[in-house]
Amino acid sequence: MIHVPAHRYLPLIDLIHLRSQTMPFVALLMVSIAGGALAVTQARVPLWQATVGALLVLLPTFVLKWREDARRYGGAAMTLSVLLALQGFHTVEHIAQWVQYYVLRWPSFLSNGLLSAANSEWVHFVWNWGFLVVCIFLMRAGMRGWWGWLLLAVATFHTLEHTYLMWRFQVTLRELGALGVTDLQPQGLPGFFGRDGWLATADITQNTFLCRLPGITTAPRIDVHFWWNVGEMALLLPAANDFMRRLNAARDMA
């Protein structure tokens, strides 16, 4: 039997591999985990601050890896590598929120993941628009195919939902201001989907099956955005793999 390297079938491995930064990353990861645990348990540092510190410790290894990606594969592939890392951490953040809510039984307003300070409507709005813009750039750069188009569609609808959420956030903020309430941020409002969302409460959907769809109109917001982000990550991986396969094929023909 002829052994074929895994990257022949999964060229994405070539892109996500840390290469010369593997050992420094592992060492720094162990240091950051140990330091973060001590900071949280002994020095009472907030979890989000410990997480930011850990990410800053790890950042140099990623910067050096991305520089090598740019040299090996070009700017578009480097951008894809950065997007994979950021969306990967963003997905971990939503998994952490889900674990806090369902496993640890924390209340929803405390289930903010590892970076609670970033769990705001503005951050979600900017993040999702940024993700969509980068996806469009990558599509123009060659990440086309079924996986890429599906990713773009999901990212578009996800961004539209966060745009609707931002509109609701601003309207509610003005209403609170009119009542003289200035120290309350209306975070965690429902969007298109989930419990009390537009689909469940809009006049146009009442007395139809649309307002009674299990999960889609009944899930809490933490579930809705968990599945949005897991879905985007699940589509980004094969889309990136197809991109790298085409890139390698073009390089072989050059």
Rosetta constraint file for C-alpha pairs under 8 A:
AtomPair CA 4 CA 8 HARMONIC 6.84 0.50
AtomPair CA 5 CA 9 HARMONIC 7.70 0.50
AtomPair CA 6 CA 10 HARMONIC 5.91 0.50
AtomPair CA 6 CA 11 HARMONIC 7.74 0.50
AtomPair CA 6 CA 13 HARMONIC 7.88 0.50
AtomPair CA 7 CA 11 HARMONIC 4.39 0.50
AtomPair CA 7 CA 12 HARMONIC 7.06 0.50
AtomPair CA 7 CA 13 HARMONIC 5.79 0.50
AtomPair CA 7 CA 14 HARMONIC 6.41 0.50
AtomPair CA 10 CA 241 HARMONIC 6.40 0.50
AtomPair CA 11 CA 15 HARMONIC 7.23 0.50
AtomPair CA 11 CA 241 HARMONIC 5.91 0.50
AtomPair CA 11 CA 244 HARMONIC 5.73 0.50
AtomPair CA 11 CA 245 HARMONIC 5.89 0.50
AtomPair CA 12 CA 16 HARMONIC 6.39 0.50
AtomPair CA 12 CA 237 HARMONIC 7.81 0.50
AtomPair CA 12 CA 240 HARMONIC 6.44 0.50
AtomPair CA 12 CA 241 HARMONIC 4.59 0.50
AtomPair CA 12 CA 244 HARMONIC 6.06 0.50
AtomPair CA 12 CA 245 HARMONIC 7.90 0.50
AtomPair CA 13 CA 17 HARMONIC 5.75 0.50
AtomPair CA 15 CA 69 HARMONIC 7.10 0.50
AtomPair CA 15 CA 77 HARMONIC 7.76 0.50
AtomPair CA 15 CA 81 HARMONIC 6.47 0.50
AtomPair CA 15 CA 244 HARMONIC 7.78 0.50
AtomPair CA 16 CA 81 HARMONIC 6.59 0.50
AtomPair CA 17 CA 22 HARMONIC 7.92 0.50
AtomPair CA 18 CA 22 HARMONIC 5.01 0.50
AtomPair CA 18 CA 62 HARMONIC 7.89 0.50
AtomPair CA 18 CA 65 HARMONIC 6.14 0.50
AtomPair CA 19 CA 65 HARMONIC 7.58 0.50
AtomPair CA 20 CA 65 HARMONIC 7.89 0.50
AtomPair CA 21 CA 25 HARMONIC 5.86 0.50
AtomPair CA 21 CA 61 HARMONIC 5.75 0.50
AtomPair CA 21 CA 62 HARMONIC 7.79 0.50
AtomPair CA 21 CA 64 HARMONIC 7.53 0.50
AtomPair CA 21 CA 65 HARMONIC 6.59 0.50
AtomPair CA 22 CA 26 HARMONIC 6.23 0.50
AtomPair CA 23 CA 27 HARMONIC 6.16 0.50
AtomPair CA 24 CA 28 HARMONIC 6.02 0.50
AtomPair CA 24 CA 61 HARMONIC 6.95 0.50
AtomPair CA 25 CA 29 HARMONIC 5.85 0.50
AtomPair CA 25 CA 58 HARMONIC 6.56 0.50
AtomPair CA 25 CA 61 HARMONIC 6.06 0.50
AtomPair CA 26 CA 30 HARMONIC 6.26 0.50
AtomPair CA 27 CA 31 HARMONIC 6.34 0.50
AtomPair CA 28 CA 32 HARMONIC 5.94 0.50
AtomPair CA 28 CA 57 HARMONIC 6.74 0.50
AtomPair CA 28 CA 58 HARMONIC 6.21 0.50
AtomPair CA 29 CA 33 HARMONIC 6.05 0.50
AtomPair CA 29 CA 54 HARMONIC 7.64 0.50
AtomPair CA 29 CA 58 HARMONIC 6.73 0.50
AtomPair CA 30 CA 34 HARMONIC 6.15 0.50
AtomPair CA 31 CA 35 HARMONIC 5.91 0.50
AtomPair CA 32 CA 36 HARMONIC 5.74 0.50
AtomPair CA 32 CA 53 HARMONIC 7.67 0.50
AtomPair CA 32 CA 54 HARMONIC 4.88 0.50
AtomPair CA 32 CA 57 HARMONIC 6.77 0.50
AtomPair CA 32 CA 58 HARMONIC 7.90 0.50
AtomPair CA 33 CA 37 HARMONIC 6.05 0.50
AtomPair CA 33 CA 54 HARMONIC 7.06 0.50
AtomPair CA 34 CA 38 HARMONIC 6.28 0.50
AtomPair CA 35 CA 39 HARMONIC 6.06 0.50
AtomPair CA 36 CA 40 HARMONIC 6.13 0.50
AtomPair CA 36 CA 50 HARMONIC 5.07 0.50
AtomPair CA 36 CA 51 HARMONIC 7.01 0.50
AtomPair CA 36 CA 53 HARMONIC 7.65 0.50
AtomPair CA 36 CA 54 HARMONIC 6.76 0.50
AtomPair CA 37 CA 41 HARMONIC 6.02 0.50
AtomPair CA 37 CA 50 HARMONIC 7.98 0.50
AtomPair CA 38 CA 42 HARMONIC 5.33 0.50
AtomPair CA 38 CA 43 HARMONIC 6.92 0.50
AtomPair CA 39 CA 43 HARMONIC 4.85 0.50
AtomPair CA 39 CA 44 HARMONIC 6.22 0.50
AtomPair CA 39 CA 45 HARMONIC 5.41 0.50
AtomPair CA 39 CA 50 HARMONIC 6.72 0.50
AtomPair CA 40 CA 44 HARMONIC 4.78 0.50
AtomPair CA 40 CA 45 HARMONIC 4.70 0.50
AtomPair CA 40 CA 46 HARMONIC 6.21 0.50
AtomPair CA 40 CA 47 HARMONIC 6.17 0.50
AtomPair CA 40 CA 50 HARMONIC 6.88 0.50
AtomPair CA 41 CA 45 HARMONIC 7.64 0.50
AtomPair CA 45 CA 49 HARMONIC 6.70 0.50
AtomPair CA 45 CA 50 HARMONIC 6.62 0.50
AtomPair CA 46 CA 50 HARMONIC 6.50 0.50
AtomPair CA 47 CA 51 HARMONIC 6.13 0.50
AtomPair CA 47 CA 114 HARMONIC 6.30 0.50
AtomPair CA 47 CA 115 HARMONIC 7.26 0.50
AtomPair CA 48 CA 52 HARMONIC 6.19 0.50
AtomPair CA 48 CA 114 HARMONIC 5.39 0.50
AtomPair CA 48 CA 115 HARMONIC 4.33 0.50
AtomPair CA 48 CA 116 HARMONIC 5.79 0.50
AtomPair CA 48 CA 117 HARMONIC 6.70 0.50
AtomPair CA 49 CA 53 HARMONIC 6.20 0.50
AtomPair CA 49 CA 115 HARMONIC 7.64 0.50
AtomPair CA 50 CA 54 HARMONIC 6.22 0.50
AtomPair CA 51 CA 55 HARMONIC 6.22 0.50
AtomPair CA 51 CA 114 HARMONIC 6.39 0.50
AtomPair CA 51 CA 115 HARMONIC 6.78 0.50
AtomPair CA 52 CA 56 HARMONIC 6.20 0.50
AtomPair CA 52 CA 115 HARMONIC 7.60 0.50
AtomPair CA 53 CA 57 HARMONIC 6.31 0.50
AtomPair CA 54 CA 58 HARMONIC 6.40 0.50
AtomPair CA 55 CA 59 HARMONIC 5.95 0.50
AtomPair CA 56 CA 60 HARMONIC 7.72 0.50
AtomPair CA 58 CA 62 HARMONIC 6.95 0.50
AtomPair CA 59 CA 63 HARMONIC 6.21 0.50
AtomPair CA 60 CA 64 HARMONIC 6.22 0.50
AtomPair CA 61 CA 65 HARMONIC 6.18 0.50
AtomPair CA 62 CA 66 HARMONIC 6.02 0.50
AtomPair CA 63 CA 67 HARMONIC 6.22 0.50
AtomPair CA 64 CA 68 HARMONIC 6.42 0.50
AtomPair CA 65 CA 69 HARMONIC 6.24 0.50
AtomPair CA 66 CA 70 HARMONIC 6.20 0.50
AtomPair CA 66 CA 78 HARMONIC 5.78 0.50
AtomPair CA 66 CA 81 HARMONIC 7.09 0.50
AtomPair CA 66 CA 82 HARMONIC 7.19 0.50
AtomPair CA 67 CA 71 HARMONIC 6.37 0.50
AtomPair CA 67 CA 78 HARMONIC 7.62 0.50
AtomPair CA 68 CA 72 HARMONIC 6.07 0.50
AtomPair CA 69 CA 73 HARMONIC 5.69 0.50
AtomPair CA 69 CA 74 HARMONIC 6.87 0.50
AtomPair CA 69 CA 75 HARMONIC 7.96 0.50
AtomPair CA 69 CA 77 HARMONIC 6.92 0.50
AtomPair CA 69 CA 78 HARMONIC 5.24 0.50
AtomPair CA 69 CA 81 HARMONIC 7.73 0.50
AtomPair CA 70 CA 74 HARMONIC 4.40 0.50
AtomPair CA 70 CA 75 HARMONIC 5.10 0.50
AtomPair CA 70 CA 76 HARMONIC 7.90 0.50
AtomPair CA 70 CA 77 HARMONIC 6.87 0.50
AtomPair CA 70 CA 78 HARMONIC 5.06 0.50
AtomPair CA 73 CA 77 HARMONIC 5.81 0.50
AtomPair CA 73 CA 78 HARMONIC 7.19 0.50
AtomPair CA 73 CA 247 HARMONIC 7.92 0.50
AtomPair CA 74 CA 78 HARMONIC 6.39 0.50
AtomPair CA 75 CA 79 HARMONIC 6.13 0.50
AtomPair CA 76 CA 80 HARMONIC 6.28 0.50
AtomPair CA 76 CA 138 HARMONIC 6.62 0.50
AtomPair CA 76 CA 141 HARMONIC 6.48 0.50
AtomPair CA 77 CA 81 HARMONIC 6.16 0.50
AtomPair CA 77 CA 244 HARMONIC 7.76 0.50
AtomPair CA 78 CA 82 HARMONIC 6.27 0.50
AtomPair CA 79 CA 83 HARMONIC 6.17 0.50
AtomPair CA 80 CA 84 HARMONIC 6.12 0.50
AtomPair CA 80 CA 138 HARMONIC 7.28 0.50
AtomPair CA 80 CA 240 HARMONIC 7.21 0.50
AtomPair CA 81 CA 85 HARMONIC 6.40 0.50
AtomPair CA 82 CA 86 HARMONIC 6.20 0.50
AtomPair CA 83 CA 87 HARMONIC 5.85 0.50
AtomPair CA 83 CA 131 HARMONIC 7.84 0.50
AtomPair CA 83 CA 134 HARMONIC 7.93 0.50
AtomPair CA 84 CA 88 HARMONIC 5.73 0.50
AtomPair CA 84 CA 236 HARMONIC 7.54 0.50
AtomPair CA 84 CA 237 HARMONIC 7.79 0.50
AtomPair CA 85 CA 89 HARMONIC 6.28 0.50
AtomPair CA 86 CA 90 HARMONIC 6.10 0.50
AtomPair CA 87 CA 91 HARMONIC 6.00 0.50
AtomPair CA 87 CA 233 HARMONIC 6.77 0.50
AtomPair CA 88 CA 92 HARMONIC 6.33 0.50
AtomPair CA 88 CA 233 HARMONIC 6.97 0.50
AtomPair CA 89 CA 93 HARMONIC 6.15 0.50
AtomPair CA 90 CA 94 HARMONIC 6.51 0.50
AtomPair CA 90 CA 229 HARMONIC 7.72 0.50
AtomPair CA 91 CA 95 HARMONIC 6.24 0.50
AtomPair CA 91 CA 226 HARMONIC 7.68 0.50
AtomPair CA 91 CA 229 HARMONIC 5.84 0.50
AtomPair CA 91 CA 230 HARMONIC 6.20 0.50
AtomPair CA 91 CA 233 HARMONIC 7.19 0.50
AtomPair CA 92 CA 96 HARMONIC 6.09 0.50
AtomPair CA 93 CA 97 HARMONIC 6.36 0.50
AtomPair CA 93 CA 113 HARMONIC 5.31 0.50
AtomPair CA 93 CA 114 HARMONIC 6.08 0.50
AtomPair CA 93 CA 115 HARMONIC 7.49 0.50
AtomPair CA 94 CA 98 HARMONIC 6.21 0.50
AtomPair CA 94 CA 113 HARMONIC 6.55 0.50
AtomPair CA 94 CA 225 HARMONIC 7.58 0.50
AtomPair CA 94 CA 226 HARMONIC 5.45 0.50
AtomPair CA 94 CA 229 HARMONIC 7.50 0.50
AtomPair CA 95 CA 99 HARMONIC 6.17 0.50
AtomPair CA 95 CA 113 HARMONIC 7.77 0.50
AtomPair CA 95 CA 226 HARMONIC 6.88 0.50
AtomPair CA 96 CA 100 HARMONIC 6.10 0.50
AtomPair CA 96 CA 112 HARMONIC 7.98 0.50
AtomPair CA 96 CA 113 HARMONIC 4.92 0.50
AtomPair CA 96 CA 114 HARMONIC 6.81 0.50
AtomPair CA 97 CA 101 HARMONIC 6.19 0.50
AtomPair CA 97 CA 111 HARMONIC 5.07 0.50
AtomPair CA 97 CA 112 HARMONIC 5.50 0.50
AtomPair CA 97 CA 113 HARMONIC 4.34 0.50
AtomPair CA 97 CA 114 HARMONIC 7.85 0.50
AtomPair CA 97 CA 222 HARMONIC 7.38 0.50
AtomPair CA 98 CA 102 HARMONIC 5.95 0.50
AtomPair CA 98 CA 103 HARMONIC 7.70 0.50
AtomPair CA 98 CA 111 HARMONIC 7.47 0.50
AtomPair CA 98 CA 222 HARMONIC 6.79 0.50
AtomPair CA 98 CA 223 HARMONIC 7.31 0.50
AtomPair CA 98 CA 226 HARMONIC 7.28 0.50
AtomPair CA 99 CA 103 HARMONIC 4.95 0.50
AtomPair CA 99 CA 104 HARMONIC 6.38 0.50
AtomPair CA 100 CA 104 HARMONIC 4.82 0.50
AtomPair CA 100 CA 105 HARMONIC 6.19 0.50
AtomPair CA 100 CA 106 HARMONIC 5.63 0.50
AtomPair CA 100 CA 111 HARMONIC 5.35 0.50
AtomPair CA 100 CA 112 HARMONIC 8.00 0.50
AtomPair CA 100 CA 113 HARMONIC 7.30 0.50
AtomPair CA 101 CA 105 HARMONIC 4.93 0.50
AtomPair CA 101 CA 106 HARMONIC 4.94 0.50
AtomPair CA 101 CA 107 HARMONIC 6.33 0.50
AtomPair CA 101 CA 108 HARMONIC 6.22 0.50
AtomPair CA 101 CA 111 HARMONIC 5.61 0.50
AtomPair CA 102 CA 106 HARMONIC 7.50 0.50
AtomPair CA 106 CA 110 HARMONIC 6.20 0.50
AtomPair CA 106 CA 111 HARMONIC 6.04 0.50
AtomPair CA 107 CA 111 HARMONIC 6.33 0.50
AtomPair CA 108 CA 112 HARMONIC 7.78 0.50
AtomPair CA 108 CA 222 HARMONIC 7.79 0.50
AtomPair CA 112 CA 116 HARMONIC 4.73 0.50
AtomPair CA 112 CA 119 HARMONIC 6.26 0.50
AtomPair CA 115 CA 119 HARMONIC 6.89 0.50
AtomPair CA 118 CA 123 HARMONIC 6.09 0.50
AtomPair CA 119 CA 123 HARMONIC 6.75 0.50
AtomPair CA 119 CA 124 HARMONIC 7.22 0.50
AtomPair CA 120 CA 124 HARMONIC 6.37 0.50
AtomPair CA 120 CA 187 HARMONIC 6.62 0.50
AtomPair CA 121 CA 125 HARMONIC 6.05 0.50
AtomPair CA 121 CA 165 HARMONIC 7.52 0.50
AtomPair CA 121 CA 166 HARMONIC 6.44 0.50
AtomPair CA 121 CA 169 HARMONIC 7.46 0.50
AtomPair CA 121 CA 187 HARMONIC 6.45 0.50
AtomPair CA 121 CA 188 HARMONIC 7.81 0.50
AtomPair CA 122 CA 126 HARMONIC 6.15 0.50
AtomPair CA 122 CA 166 HARMONIC 7.28 0.50
AtomPair CA 123 CA 127 HARMONIC 5.87 0.50
AtomPair CA 124 CA 128 HARMONIC 6.08 0.50
AtomPair CA 124 CA 162 HARMONIC 6.99 0.50
AtomPair CA 125 CA 129 HARMONIC 6.32 0.50
AtomPair CA 125 CA 159 HARMONIC 7.36 0.50
AtomPair CA 125 CA 162 HARMONIC 5.52 0.50
AtomPair CA 125 CA 163 HARMONIC 6.48 0.50
AtomPair CA 125 CA 166 HARMONIC 6.81 0.50
AtomPair CA 126 CA 130 HARMONIC 5.99 0.50
AtomPair CA 127 CA 131 HARMONIC 6.10 0.50
AtomPair CA 128 CA 132 HARMONIC 6.13 0.50
AtomPair CA 128 CA 155 HARMONIC 7.55 0.50
AtomPair CA 128 CA 158 HARMONIC 7.32 0.50
AtomPair CA 128 CA 159 HARMONIC 5.34 0.50
AtomPair CA 128 CA 162 HARMONIC 7.37 0.50
AtomPair CA 129 CA 133 HARMONIC 6.15 0.50
AtomPair CA 129 CA 159 HARMONIC 5.98 0.50
AtomPair CA 130 CA 134 HARMONIC 6.20 0.50
AtomPair CA 131 CA 135 HARMONIC 6.18 0.50
AtomPair CA 131 CA 155 HARMONIC 7.45 0.50
AtomPair CA 132 CA 136 HARMONIC 6.26 0.50
AtomPair CA 132 CA 152 HARMONIC 7.18 0.50
AtomPair CA 132 CA 155 HARMONIC 5.77 0.50
AtomPair CA 132 CA 156 HARMONIC 6.46 0.50
AtomPair CA 132 CA 159 HARMONIC 7.19 0.50
AtomPair CA 133 CA 137 HARMONIC 6.29 0.50
AtomPair CA 134 CA 138 HARMONIC 6.16 0.50
AtomPair CA 135 CA 139 HARMONIC 6.10 0.50
AtomPair CA 135 CA 152 HARMONIC 6.47 0.50
AtomPair CA 136 CA 140 HARMONIC 6.29 0.50
AtomPair CA 136 CA 152 HARMONIC 7.25 0.50
AtomPair CA 137 CA 141 HARMONIC 6.18 0.50
AtomPair CA 138 CA 142 HARMONIC 6.25 0.50
AtomPair CA 138 CA 143 HARMONIC 5.51 0.50
AtomPair CA 139 CA 143 HARMONIC 4.45 0.50
AtomPair CA 139 CA 144 HARMONIC 5.35 0.50
AtomPair CA 139 CA 148 HARMONIC 6.96 0.50
AtomPair CA 140 CA 144 HARMONIC 7.72 0.50
AtomPair CA 142 CA 243 HARMONIC 6.51 0.50
AtomPair CA 143 CA 148 HARMONIC 5.85 0.50
AtomPair CA 143 CA 239 HARMONIC 6.57 0.50
AtomPair CA 143 CA 240 HARMONIC 6.99 0.50
AtomPair CA 143 CA 242 HARMONIC 7.14 0.50
AtomPair CA 143 CA 243 HARMONIC 4.91 0.50
AtomPair CA 144 CA 148 HARMONIC 5.16 0.50
AtomPair CA 144 CA 149 HARMONIC 6.55 0.50
AtomPair CA 144 CA 239 HARMONIC 7.81 0.50
AtomPair CA 144 CA 243 HARMONIC 7.45 0.50
AtomPair CA 145 CA 149 HARMONIC 6.15 0.50
AtomPair CA 145 CA 239 HARMONIC 7.46 0.50
AtomPair CA 145 CA 242 HARMONIC 7.64 0.50
AtomPair CA 146 CA 150 HARMONIC 6.09 0.50
AtomPair CA 146 CA 239 HARMONIC 7.91 0.50
AtomPair CA 147 CA 151 HARMONIC 6.07 0.50
AtomPair CA 147 CA 235 HARMONIC 6.07 0.50
AtomPair CA 147 CA 236 HARMONIC 7.53 0.50
AtomPair CA 147 CA 238 HARMONIC 6.30 0.50
AtomPair CA 147 CA 239 HARMONIC 4.79 0.50
AtomPair CA 148 CA 152 HARMONIC 6.16 0.50
AtomPair CA 148 CA 235 HARMONIC 7.47 0.50
AtomPair CA 148 CA 236 HARMONIC 7.39 0.50
AtomPair CA 148 CA 239 HARMONIC 4.94 0.50
AtomPair CA 149 CA 153 HARMONIC 6.16 0.50
AtomPair CA 150 CA 154 HARMONIC 6.24 0.50
AtomPair CA 150 CA 235 HARMONIC 7.12 0.50
AtomPair CA 151 CA 155 HARMONIC 5.98 0.50
AtomPair CA 151 CA 232 HARMONIC 6.24 0.50
AtomPair CA 151 CA 235 HARMONIC 5.44 0.50
AtomPair CA 151 CA 236 HARMONIC 6.34 0.50
AtomPair CA 151 CA 239 HARMONIC 7.58 0.50
AtomPair CA 152 CA 156 HARMONIC 5.98 0.50
AtomPair CA 153 CA 157 HARMONIC 6.36 0.50
AtomPair CA 154 CA 158 HARMONIC 6.02 0.50
AtomPair CA 154 CA 228 HARMONIC 7.89 0.50
AtomPair CA 154 CA 231 HARMONIC 7.85 0.50
AtomPair CA 154 CA 232 HARMONIC 6.76 0.50
AtomPair CA 155 CA 159 HARMONIC 6.01 0.50
AtomPair CA 155 CA 232 HARMONIC 6.82 0.50
AtomPair CA 156 CA 160 HARMONIC 6.17 0.50
AtomPair CA 157 CA 161 HARMONIC 6.23 0.50
AtomPair CA 158 CA 162 HARMONIC 6.46 0.50
AtomPair CA 158 CA 228 HARMONIC 6.76 0.50
AtomPair CA 159 CA 163 HARMONIC 6.10 0.50
AtomPair CA 160 CA 164 HARMONIC 6.20 0.50
AtomPair CA 161 CA 165 HARMONIC 6.14 0.50
AtomPair CA 161 CA 191 HARMONIC 6.03 0.50
AtomPair CA 161 CA 192 HARMONIC 6.08 0.50
AtomPair CA 162 CA 166 HARMONIC 6.02 0.50
AtomPair CA 162 CA 191 HARMONIC 7.34 0.50
AtomPair CA 163 CA 167 HARMONIC 6.29 0.50
AtomPair CA 164 CA 168 HARMONIC 6.26 0.50
AtomPair CA 164 CA 191 HARMONIC 6.64 0.50
AtomPair CA 164 CA 192 HARMONIC 7.65 0.50
AtomPair CA 165 CA 169 HARMONIC 5.99 0.50
AtomPair CA 165 CA 189 HARMONIC 6.93 0.50
AtomPair CA 165 CA 190 HARMONIC 7.20 0.50
AtomPair CA 165 CA 191 HARMONIC 5.49 0.50
AtomPair CA 166 CA 170 HARMONIC 6.18 0.50
AtomPair CA 167 CA 171 HARMONIC 6.21 0.50
AtomPair CA 168 CA 172 HARMONIC 6.03 0.50
AtomPair CA 168 CA 189 HARMONIC 7.57 0.50
AtomPair CA 169 CA 173 HARMONIC 6.00 0.50
AtomPair CA 169 CA 186 HARMONIC 6.29 0.50
AtomPair CA 169 CA 187 HARMONIC 7.25 0.50
AtomPair CA 169 CA 189 HARMONIC 7.26 0.50
AtomPair CA 170 CA 174 HARMONIC 6.23 0.50
AtomPair CA 171 CA 175 HARMONIC 6.28 0.50
AtomPair CA 172 CA 176 HARMONIC 6.13 0.50
AtomPair CA 172 CA 186 HARMONIC 6.79 0.50
AtomPair CA 173 CA 177 HARMONIC 6.14 0.50
AtomPair CA 173 CA 185 HARMONIC 7.04 0.50
AtomPair CA 173 CA 186 HARMONIC 6.67 0.50
AtomPair CA 174 CA 178 HARMONIC 6.17 0.50
AtomPair CA 175 CA 179 HARMONIC 6.53 0.50
AtomPair CA 176 CA 180 HARMONIC 6.40 0.50
AtomPair CA 176 CA 181 HARMONIC 5.06 0.50
AtomPair CA 176 CA 182 HARMONIC 6.89 0.50
AtomPair CA 176 CA 184 HARMONIC 7.94 0.50
AtomPair CA 177 CA 181 HARMONIC 5.15 0.50
AtomPair CA 177 CA 182 HARMONIC 5.65 0.50
AtomPair CA 188 CA 221 HARMONIC 7.22 0.50
AtomPair CA 189 CA 221 HARMONIC 7.88 0.50
AtomPair CA 190 CA 194 HARMONIC 6.82 0.50
AtomPair CA 190 CA 195 HARMONIC 6.93 0.50
AtomPair CA 190 CA 196 HARMONIC 6.14 0.50
AtomPair CA 190 CA 197 HARMONIC 4.88 0.50
AtomPair CA 190 CA 198 HARMONIC 7.69 0.50
AtomPair CA 190 CA 221 HARMONIC 6.18 0.50
AtomPair CA 191 CA 197 HARMONIC 5.05 0.50
AtomPair CA 191 CA 198 HARMONIC 6.26 0.50
AtomPair CA 191 CA 221 HARMONIC 7.93 0.50
AtomPair CA 192 CA 197 HARMONIC 5.04 0.50
AtomPair CA 192 CA 198 HARMONIC 4.57 0.50
AtomPair CA 192 CA 199 HARMONIC 5.72 0.50
AtomPair CA 193 CA 197 HARMONIC 4.93 0.50
AtomPair CA 193 CA 198 HARMONIC 6.39 0.50
AtomPair CA 193 CA 199 HARMONIC 5.89 0.50
AtomPair CA 193 CA 200 HARMONIC 7.32 0.50
AtomPair CA 193 CA 216 HARMONIC 5.61 0.50
AtomPair CA 193 CA 217 HARMONIC 5.60 0.50
AtomPair CA 193 CA 224 HARMONIC 7.03 0.50
AtomPair CA 194 CA 199 HARMONIC 7.89 0.50
AtomPair CA 194 CA 200 HARMONIC 7.39 0.50
AtomPair CA 194 CA 215 HARMONIC 6.60 0.50
AtomPair CA 194 CA 216 HARMONIC 5.18 0.50
AtomPair CA 194 CA 217 HARMONIC 4.21 0.50
AtomPair CA 194 CA 218 HARMONIC 4.95 0.50
AtomPair CA 194 CA 219 HARMONIC 4.55 0.50
AtomPair CA 194 CA 220 HARMONIC 5.68 0.50
AtomPair CA 194 CA 221 HARMONIC 6.10 0.50
AtomPair CA 194 CA 224 HARMONIC 6.24 0.50
AtomPair CA 195 CA 200 HARMONIC 6.94 0.50
AtomPair CA 195 CA 216 HARMONIC 7.93 0.50
AtomPair CA 195 CA 217 HARMONIC 5.27 0.50
AtomPair CA 195 CA 218 HARMONIC 4.27 0.50
AtomPair CA 195 CA 219 HARMONIC 5.27 0.50
AtomPair CA 195 CA 220 HARMONIC 5.43 0.50
AtomPair CA 195 CA 221 HARMONIC 7.13 0.50
AtomPair CA 196 CA 200 HARMONIC 5.80 0.50
AtomPair CA 196 CA 201 HARMONIC 6.11 0.50
AtomPair CA 196 CA 217 HARMONIC 7.25 0.50
AtomPair CA 196 CA 218 HARMONIC 7.56 0.50
AtomPair CA 197 CA 201 HARMONIC 6.22 0.50
AtomPair CA 197 CA 217 HARMONIC 6.74 0.50
AtomPair CA 198 CA 202 HARMONIC 5.27 0.50
AtomPair CA 199 CA 205 HARMONIC 6.46 0.50
AtomPair CA 199 CA 210 HARMONIC 6.72 0.50
AtomPair CA 199 CA 211 HARMONIC 5.69 0.50
AtomPair CA 199 CA 217 HARMONIC 6.50 0.50
AtomPair CA 200 CA 205 HARMONIC 7.07 0.50
AtomPair CA 200 CA 206 HARMONIC 7.58 0.50
AtomPair CA 200 CA 210 HARMONIC 7.20 0.50
AtomPair CA 200 CA 211 HARMONIC 4.16 0.50
AtomPair CA 200 CA 212 HARMONIC 6.80 0.50
AtomPair CA 200 CA 217 HARMONIC 5.23 0.50
AtomPair CA 200 CA 218 HARMONIC 7.85 0.50
AtomPair CA 201 CA 205 HARMONIC 7.17 0.50
AtomPair CA 201 CA 206 HARMONIC 6.95 0.50
AtomPair CA 201 CA 211 HARMONIC 6.86 0.50
AtomPair CA 202 CA 206 HARMONIC 6.59 0.50
AtomPair CA 205 CA 209 HARMONIC 7.80 0.50
AtomPair CA 205 CA 210 HARMONIC 5.87 0.50
AtomPair CA 205 CA 211 HARMONIC 5.69 0.50
AtomPair CA 206 CA 210 HARMONIC 7.68 0.50
AtomPair CA 206 CA 211 HARMONIC 6.06 0.50
AtomPair CA 207 CA 211 HARMONIC 7.43 0.50
AtomPair CA 208 CA 212 HARMONIC 7.52 0.50
AtomPair CA 209 CA 213 HARMONIC 6.40 0.50
AtomPair CA 210 CA 217 HARMONIC 7.98 0.50
AtomPair CA 211 CA 217 HARMONIC 6.21 0.50
AtomPair CA 212 CA 217 HARMONIC 6.14 0.50
AtomPair CA 212 CA 218 HARMONIC 7.69 0.50
AtomPair CA 213 CA 217 HARMONIC 5.49 0.50
AtomPair CA 213 CA 218 HARMONIC 7.38 0.50
AtomPair CA 214 CA 218 HARMONIC 5.90 0.50
AtomPair CA 214 CA 219 HARMONIC 7.81 0.50
AtomPair CA 215 CA 219 HARMONIC 4.70 0.50
AtomPair CA 216 CA 224 HARMONIC 7.81 0.50
AtomPair CA 219 CA 223 HARMONIC 6.06 0.50
AtomPair CA 219 CA 224 HARMONIC 6.48 0.50
AtomPair CA 220 CA 224 HARMONIC 6.56 0.50
AtomPair CA 221 CA 225 HARMONIC 6.30 0.50
AtomPair CA 222 CA 226 HARMONIC 6.05 0.50
AtomPair CA 223 CA 227 HARMONIC 6.24 0.50
AtomPair CA 224 CA 228 HARMONIC 6.32 0.50
AtomPair CA 225 CA 229 HARMONIC 6.16 0.50
AtomPair CA 226 CA 230 HARMONIC 6.14 0.50
AtomPair CA 227 CA 231 HARMONIC 5.81 0.50
AtomPair CA 228 CA 232 HARMONIC 6.31 0.50
AtomPair CA 229 CA 233 HARMONIC 6.17 0.50
AtomPair CA 230 CA 234 HARMONIC 6.04 0.50
AtomPair CA 231 CA 235 HARMONIC 6.27 0.50
AtomPair CA 232 CA 236 HARMONIC 5.95 0.50
AtomPair CA 233 CA 237 HARMONIC 6.30 0.50
AtomPair CA 234 CA 238 HARMONIC 7.39 0.50
AtomPair CA 235 CA 239 HARMONIC 6.18 0.50
AtomPair CA 236 CA 240 HARMONIC 5.91 0.50
AtomPair CA 237 CA 241 HARMONIC 6.20 0.50
AtomPair CA 238 CA 242 HARMONIC 6.17 0.50
AtomPair CA 239 CA 243 HARMONIC 6.26 0.50
AtomPair CA 240 CA 244 HARMONIC 6.23 0.50
AtomPair CA 241 CA 245 HARMONIC 6.20 0.50
AtomPair CA 242 CA 246 HARMONIC 6.25 0.50
AtomPair CA 243 CA 247 HARMONIC 6.12 0.50
AtomPair CA 244 CA 248 HARMONIC 5.99 0.50
AtomPair CA 245 CA 249 HARMONIC 6.13 0.50
AtomPair CA 246 CA 250 HARMONIC 6.11 0.50
AtomPair CA 247 CA 251 HARMONIC 6.23 0.50
AtomPair CA 248 CA 252 HARMONIC 6.14 0.50
AtomPair CA 249 CA 253 HARMONIC 6.33 0.50
AtomPair CA 250 CA 254 HARMONIC 6.24 0.50
